[in-house]
């Protein structure tokens, strides 16, 4: 891959450019410990991977957030074999997440955005996110890097539906899909979705979960610059 052959780079947001300062697995382990249940970080991470495959929060469908996460955490407890602790654990998990600091930039995100801008590539955000996506990007001082910002709640369609990527391409202007990279951290939503829209997918696989993925794969955002220059 040579970045000079592309005209634009679109990014996912959560866990691609930004992250919670404390990993969700750690928050869950803390909550379990507060009610006397000891869990390994590895087991909880594996449980999240399983539940994520079957259940994802949608900013497009009419979902009550609290109800969704109550059901989500019930599934986590089933996978972990601790369903008998669910009623005590749910309020503890809810409190841990409520007290967690807001989203922060991943270490190399701003540097990568800056260097891609220097290469005169058009940048954009395409994310399954509430309509406040632009506000969050502004708070983190990266909004000005992006020519387009497409949040699923705002446009009524979400990844992996290729239509959300087509909307972004249309907003970019005179750009062909094959000249656009899409960078994300989830295989189905980001790789499958963007590829169906004709974009070139790039998977950020920080935990080496997808060693056999059939796409460009890097362990960090910074690797894109190192290996594609």
ABEGO torsion letter per residue (X at the ends): XBAAABABBBBBABGAABBBABBAAAAAAAAAAAAGBBBBAAAAAAAAAAAAAABBBBAABBBBAAAAAAAAAAAAAAAAGAAAAAAAAAAAAAAAAAABBBBBBBAAAAAAAAAAAAAGBBBBBBBBBBAAAAAAAAAAGAAAABABBBBAAAAGBBOABAAAAAAAAAAAEBBBAAABBBBBABAAAAAAAAAAAGBBBBBBBAAGABAABBBBBBABAAAAAAAAX
